Structure formats: structure tokens, C-alpha cells
Amino acid sequence: MVTTPLPWRWTWILALSGGVAVAFGAVFYALSVLVTDEAAGGEFSTTALSVAYSGFVVTSGGLAWLVGRVADRRGIRPLATAGAALGAIGMLSLGRMTAPWHAVVVATFLLGPAGALTFYEVAFVAVDRWFGPRHRPRALATLTVVGGLAGPVFLPLTGALVEEVGWRTTTVVLAVILGASALLAATVLPGRGAAPSPDHTACPHPSWRSLARDRRFVLFTTSTVLLFGAIQAIFFHRVAVFEDGGFSLQVVTAWAAASSVLSLPGRWIGPFLAERVDATRLYASATAFIGVAALTALGDSVWPMAVHFIVFGVAFGATLPLRAAVMARWYSGGHYGRIMGTQWTMAALAGAAFPGVVGWLRDVTGSYRWPLVVVAAILAAAAVAGALAGTVDRRPPDRAGRGP
């Protein structure tokens, strides 16, 4: 099989990164604006839209194990193309809904699967296949930095469109953008027969049993599950936390936007640092700093809020490529998507559950103080599990699922 020249591979990763940014922006971030009172929230109940969002989170992450397996077998192009097209159909359907249950169906069965096909998990499989260890850090940095532009671009864009043309017309504009992304994916990305990188590493087929017995996989997956669940809880509640502290909505959302921008340095630097310092220690350190950020949200003055958003932004940005770098070092090869997808499905289910648990604790205790302490403790446990994973010396299991 003829190896595709490296410049073409960079063309692929740039196109794929743009598709990830569009998917996150036009689906994930846009959805957070479309459910507000100024948009669909002014016509439909908050409860129905909250259920719709939960359905989106569960299916977009819950399908990761299946999507990763298909990516290993069929390649990236059909998944990225179908996901963007499905997102366009979902946005058009969302704009035509006339009853609350329509939002639940559209978010769960159209937008959720679209996210599963177009978000980072599929892109991480592409990076592992197209780039070997030498070029992988730059590819991961490019992917996550470009993807990180989704929030700063699409949040204000969607808000401006809702204000100018109404939320229903906004969904049409977003659908057109997603349709263009689908066309780009179908045109530029390579097909199933594209040769892997010449220095692409390979690991044998792992059985479910061997993964369950692989201590580094279990520890690192435990860390990822706890980390993502805690991050989702912080994302979901932090505006309310600072509003309880007396800050205005405009001030808090401005800091949240700044935090998104501050994630970009971590996204770029993280993969390169992972080549010089143990990646699991970096991952664990970033996780611990997010725990510090959770505790600083307890402050009631400007400086703790500033520390929260600055530290959270930089540390969160670093965890995205570091997870992929760690897993590629251990499990690179033809079954990388299946392994990553399995891990992310468990993390996504935690991400759907943790915000509700934190909300329940808030209602029981009457404040966010103890819920945030619990979140910080969870992040501390995640950091410990991630650090311990790096101390386990284990070669990949063989085809029969036997380890050393």
C-alpha cells in the first residue's frame, strides 16, 4: 500500500479540525443558546429542554464505543460526513418543532448521534492513524486548538443571529453551515483505503476481559470518568455559583468566554510537553489544578472568580490532548477507536449524571459550598488515579487477551 505524503495528511487534519469546530459550535454551543429564554426557552418549558439536553449528552457520548469501533473498520470520512449531515437535519427539525417532546426527540436521536460522529473521539482515531509518534503532538495540538475556537466563534454568532432573525431562522443558518461541513468532509478527507502513517504503531486486538484486567486502563479510565463528570458539573453550575455570590450574569458569562480562550494555550502546549515529561503526570497535574479551580469558586470577591476561570481554562485545555496522547502511546493501532470509545462512553454517562447529583446536594444543603468541596474531592481522586496509571508497567495484551 502506497503511503500518502505528509503534506496531504496535514491537509486532512486541518479539514477535520475545521469540521470538529463547526460541529461543536453549530451543535453543542449553539444548543446552549437555543434553549435560553430568548430562544426556544421562551416558547417551551425549561424542564422539557433540560431533558432534551440530557438526551443529547447521553447519546453523543453513549454511542462513542460503537462509533470508535466503526471508525477502526470503515475510516473517518463516512462518519464525519454523515455526522455533519445528520446535524444539519437535526437543526432544521429543531427549528420546526411545535411541541416540547419534539425537542427531546430531535436532541436525543438526531443531534446526539451527530455529535458522536463529529466530536473529538472520531478525530482522535484519525490522528492515531494518520500520524506516528513523531508528528502526533503537533496534530493533536492543531486539532484541539482549532476545535477550541468553536465556543468563542459560535456562542456570540448564535446569540447575534437569535437577536436579529429569531431562533427558528438561526437553526436554518446553522444547518447550512453544517451542510457545508459535510460537503468538505466528503471531498477532502481520505476514504477507507488510505494508508496509515509509515511510523504508525500497532497493538494487537484486545479482548474486553483483557482490558478489564489491564490495571493502567482501569486506573486511567477511572480518572477520565471522574474528571469528565466533575467538569460537566462545573460547566453546568458555575454561572449559578457566581450569581449566588453576587456577581451579575454579564460579568460571569464574560469570564466564562475568557476562560474558553485561555484553554487554547493548554491545548497547544500539552501534547508537546507530553513528549518531554510523563504524560500521565501532566494529566494528573492538570486534573488537580481543576480541583483547585473548583475550590476557588467558593470565594465571594473578584480575585477568586478570576483565579477560577483562568486556572480552569488553562488546565481544562491541557487535559483534552493529553488524554489522547496517553492512550495513543499505550494502545495505538487498528483498535484504538474501540478502546477510546469504550472509555469515553463511561465518561459521558458520568458527565450526564454528575450535574444532577451536584444540583441535588445544592438543594439539600442550601448552598454550593459542600457540593463544590465534593467536586474538588472527586477531582483529587481523579488526579491520584491518573498518576497511578502511569506507574503500571504493562505491555499490550495479545490476541487471546493474555497479558504478561
C-alpha positions in Angstrom: 0.0 0.0 0.0 1.4 3.4 -1.0 1.9 5.8 1.8 0.3 9.2 1.5 2.8 12.1 1.6 2.9 14.0 4.9 1.6 17.4 3.4 -1.6 15.7 2.4 -2.0 14.4 5.9 -1.8 18.0 7.2 -4.5 19.0 4.8 -6.7 16.2 6.1 -6.1 17.2 9.7 -6.9 20.9 9.0 -10.1 19.9 7.3 -11.0 17.5 10.1 -10.2 20.1 12.7 -12.5 22.6 11.0 -15.2 20.1 10.9 -14.9 19.4 14.7 -15.0 23.2 15.4 -18.2 23.5 13.2 -19.8 20.5 14.9 -19.1 21.7 18.4 -20.1 25.3 17.5 -23.2 24.7 15.5 -24.5 21.8 17.6 -23.1 21.8 21.2 -22.6 25.6 21.8 -25.5 26.7 19.6 -27.8 24.3 21.5 -26.8 26.0 24.8 -28.0 29.3 23.3 -31.1 28.0 21.6 -32.6 26.6 24.9 -32.4 30.1 26.6 -35.5 32.2 27.3 -34.6 34.5 24.4 -34.9 31.5 22.0 -36.8 28.2 22.3 -36.9 28.6 26.1 -39.4 31.4 25.6 -41.8 29.0 23.9 -41.2 25.7 25.6 -40.8 24.6 29.2 -37.3 24.6 30.9 -38.0 21.0 32.1 -38.6 19.7 28.5 -35.5 21.5 27.2 -33.4 20.2 30.1 -34.5 16.7 29.3 -33.6 17.3 25.7 -30.1 18.4 26.6 -29.6 15.4 28.8 -30.7 13.2 26.0 -28.2 14.9 23.7 -25.3 14.4 26.3 -26.2 10.7 26.8 -26.4 9.7 23.1 -23.5 11.9 21.9 -21.2 10.2 24.4 -23.0 6.9 24.9 -22.5 5.9 21.3 -18.8 6.5 21.4 -17.9 2.8 21.9 -19.8 1.9 18.7 -18.6 4.9 16.7 -15.0 4.1 17.7 -15.4 0.6 16.5 -16.8 1.7 13.2 -14.0 4.2 12.7 -11.4 1.5 13.1 -13.1 -0.6 10.4 -14.5 2.0 8.0 -12.4 5.0 8.3 -13.2 8.6 9.2 -14.7 10.1 6.1 -18.2 8.4 6.1 -18.6 9.1 9.9 -17.6 12.8 9.6 -19.8 13.3 6.5 -22.8 11.5 8.0 -22.5 13.3 11.3 -22.4 16.8 9.8 -25.4 15.9 7.5 -27.3 14.5 10.5 -26.6 17.6 12.5 -28.0 19.8 9.6 -31.1 17.7 9.6 -31.4 17.9 13.3 -31.1 21.7 13.3 -33.7 22.0 10.6 -36.0 19.8 12.6 -35.4 21.7 15.8 -36.4 24.9 14.0 -39.8 23.4 13.0 -40.8 21.9 16.4 -44.2 22.8 17.7 -44.3 20.7 20.9 -41.9 20.2 23.8 -41.4 16.5 23.1 -40.2 17.3 19.6 -37.1 18.9 21.3 -36.4 15.7 23.2 -36.7 13.5 20.1 -34.5 15.8 18.0 -31.8 16.3 20.6 -31.7 12.6 21.5 -32.0 10.9 18.2 -30.5 13.4 15.7 -28.2 15.9 17.4 -26.8 13.4 19.9 -25.7 10.9 17.3 -24.4 13.8 15.1 -22.2 14.8 18.0 -21.0 11.2 18.4 -19.9 11.1 14.8 -18.2 14.6 14.6 -16.7 15.4 18.0 -13.2 14.7 19.2 -13.4 10.9 19.7 -13.6 10.2 15.9 -10.9 12.8 15.3 -8.6 11.2 17.8 -8.8 8.0 15.9 -7.9 9.8 12.7 -4.8 11.4 14.3 -3.7 8.0 15.6 -4.0 6.5 12.1 -2.6 9.4 10.0 0.4 10.3 12.2 3.0 8.3 14.1 4.7 9.3 17.4 6.9 11.9 15.7 4.1 14.1 14.3 1.3 13.2 16.6 1.9 16.0 19.2 1.5 18.7 16.5 -1.5 17.0 15.0 -3.2 16.8 18.4 -2.4 20.4 19.2 -3.7 21.6 15.9 -6.9 19.6 16.3 -7.7 20.7 19.8 -6.8 24.4 19.3 -8.9 24.7 16.1 -11.7 22.8 17.9 -11.3 25.2 20.8 -12.3 28.1 18.6 -15.9 26.8 18.4 -17.0 28.5 21.6 -15.5 31.9 21.0 -16.9 31.9 17.5 -20.3 30.2 17.7 -21.5 31.5 21.0 -21.6 35.1 20.0 -22.6 34.2 16.4 -25.6 32.2 17.6 -26.6 34.9 20.1 -26.4 37.6 17.5 -28.5 35.6 15.0 -31.2 34.8 17.6 -31.4 38.5 18.3 -31.5 39.6 14.7 -33.5 36.9 12.9 -35.1 34.8 15.6 -34.2 31.3 16.8 -36.0 29.4 14.2 -34.3 31.1 11.3 -31.0 30.7 13.2 -31.4 27.0 13.1 -31.6 27.2 9.3 -28.3 29.2 9.1 -26.6 26.6 11.4 -28.0 23.8 9.2 -26.4 25.4 6.1 -23.1 25.7 7.9 -23.2 22.0 8.9 -24.2 21.0 5.4 -21.1 22.8 4.0 -19.0 21.0 6.6 -20.5 17.6 5.4 -19.5 18.5 1.8 -16.0 19.4 2.9 -15.6 16.1 4.7 -16.8 14.1 1.8 -14.5 16.0 -0.6 -11.2 16.3 1.3 -11.0 13.5 3.9 -9.5 10.2 2.7 -11.5 7.1 2.2 -11.2 3.7 3.9 -8.3 2.6 1.9 -5.9 5.4 3.0 -2.6 4.0 4.2 -1.6 4.6 7.8 1.5 6.7 8.6 4.7 4.8 7.9 5.7 5.1 11.6 2.2 4.2 12.8 2.5 1.8 15.8 0.2 -1.2 16.2 -1.2 -3.1 19.1 -2.9 -6.5 18.9 -6.7 -7.0 19.3 -7.6 -6.6 23.0 -10.5 -8.5 24.4 -12.9 -7.0 26.9 -11.6 -9.3 29.5 -8.0 -8.2 28.9 -9.0 -4.5 29.2 -10.8 -5.2 32.5 -7.6 -6.8 33.7 -5.3 -4.1 32.4 -4.6 -2.0 35.5 -3.4 1.0 33.7 -6.5 1.1 31.5 -8.8 0.7 34.6 -7.0 3.4 36.5 -6.8 5.9 33.7 -10.4 5.3 32.7 -11.4 5.8 36.3 -9.5 9.1 36.3 -11.2 10.1 33.0 -14.7 9.2 34.2 -14.3 11.2 37.4 -12.7 14.1 35.6 -15.3 14.5 32.9 -18.2 14.1 35.4 -16.7 16.8 37.6 -16.0 19.1 34.6 -19.6 18.8 33.4 -20.9 19.6 36.9 -18.7 22.7 37.0 -19.8 23.8 33.5 -23.4 23.3 34.3 -23.5 25.1 37.7 -20.7 27.7 37.7 -22.8 30.6 36.4 -25.3 29.9 39.2 -22.5 29.6 41.7 -21.1 33.1 41.0 -24.6 34.5 40.7 -25.2 33.3 44.3 -22.0 35.1 45.2 -23.5 38.4 44.0 -22.0 38.7 40.5 -24.1 39.7 37.5 -24.8 37.4 34.7 -23.0 39.6 32.2 -19.8 39.6 34.3 -19.8 35.8 34.8 -20.5 35.0 31.1 -17.7 37.4 30.1 -15.3 35.5 32.4 -16.6 32.2 31.0 -15.9 33.3 27.5 -12.4 34.4 28.5 -11.8 31.0 30.1 -12.6 29.3 26.7 -9.9 31.5 25.1 -7.5 30.7 27.9 -7.9 26.9 27.1 -6.1 27.4 23.8 -2.5 27.6 25.2 -3.1 24.4 27.2 -4.4 22.6 24.1 -1.3 23.6 22.1 1.4 23.1 24.7 0.0 19.9 26.3 0.9 17.4 23.5 4.5 18.8 23.2 5.1 18.7 26.9 3.9 15.1 26.9 6.9 14.2 24.7 9.3 15.6 27.4 7.5 14.9 30.7 5.5 11.8 31.7 2.1 12.4 30.1 0.1 10.7 32.9 1.7 13.0 35.5 0.8 16.1 33.3 -2.7 14.8 33.0 -2.9 14.2 36.8 -1.5 17.7 37.5 -4.0 19.4 35.2 -6.8 17.5 36.9 -5.5 18.6 40.3 -5.5 22.2 39.1 -9.1 21.9 38.0 -9.8 20.8 41.6 -8.2 24.0 42.8 -10.3 26.0 40.4 -13.4 24.3 41.9 -12.5 25.4 45.4 -11.7 29.0 44.4 -15.4 29.2 43.2 -16.2 29.3 46.9 -14.8 32.9 47.1 -17.1 35.9 47.1 -14.7 38.5 45.7 -13.4 39.3 42.2 -10.0 37.7 42.6 -11.2 34.1 43.5 -13.5 34.3 40.5 -10.6 35.4 38.2 -8.4 32.6 39.6 -11.2 30.1 39.0 -11.7 30.9 35.3 -8.0 31.4 34.5 -6.8 28.2 36.2 -9.8 26.2 34.9 -9.4 27.4 31.3 -5.7 26.5 31.0 -5.9 23.2 32.9 -9.0 22.0 31.1 -7.5 22.8 27.7 -4.5 20.7 28.5 -6.5 17.6 29.5 -8.1 17.2 26.1 -5.0 16.4 24.0 -3.2 14.8 27.0 -5.8 12.0 27.3 -5.4 11.2 23.6 -1.6 11.3 23.8 -1.6 8.9 26.8 -4.0 6.4 25.1 -2.2 6.6 21.8 1.1 5.8 23.5 -0.4 2.7 25.1 -3.0 1.5 22.5 -2.1 2.9 19.1 -3.2 0.7 16.3 -6.2 -0.8 14.5 -8.3 -1.0 17.7 -7.6 2.4 19.1 -11.1 3.7 18.3 -12.8 0.9 20.0 -10.7 1.3 23.2 -11.1 5.1 23.3 -14.8 4.8 22.6 -15.3 2.4 25.4 -13.6 4.7 27.8 -15.5 7.8 26.6 -18.9 6.1 26.8 -18.3 5.6 30.5 -17.1 9.1 30.9 -20.1 10.5 29.1 -22.6 8.7 31.3 -20.8 10.2 34.3 -21.0 13.6 32.7 -24.7 13.2 32.3 -25.2 12.2 36.0 -22.8 14.4 38.0 -24.6 17.7 37.3 -27.8 16.3 38.7 -26.0 15.0 41.8 -24.4 18.4 42.5 -27.8 20.1 42.0 -29.4 17.7 44.5 -26.6 18.4 47.0 -27.2 22.2 46.5 -30.9 21.8 47.3 -30.2 19.6 50.3 -27.5 21.8 51.9 -28.9 25.2 50.8 -25.7 26.4 49.2 -22.9 25.4 46.8 -20.2 25.2 49.4 -20.4 21.5 50.2 -21.2 20.4 46.6 -18.0 22.2 45.4 -16.0 20.6 48.1 -17.3 17.2 46.9 -16.4 18.1 43.3 -12.9 19.1 44.4 -12.5 15.7 46.3 -13.7 13.9 43.2 -11.0 15.7 41.1 -8.4 14.9 43.7 -9.3 11.2 43.4 -9.2 11.5 39.6 -5.7 13.0 39.8 -4.5 10.2 42.0 -5.9 7.5 39.7 -4.3 9.2 36.7 -0.9 9.4 38.4 -1.1 5.8 39.5 -1.9 4.7 35.9 1.4 5.9 34.8 3.3 3.7 37.3 1.8 0.5 35.9 4.2 -1.3 33.6 2.2 -3.4 31.3 2.6 -4.4 27.7 -0.5 -4.6 25.4 -2.4 -7.9 25.8 -2.1 -10.4 22.9 -4.9 -11.5 20.7 -6.1 -14.1 23.2 -6.3 -11.4 25.8 -3.3 -12.6 27.8 -1.0 -10.0 29.4 2.4 -10.5 30.8 
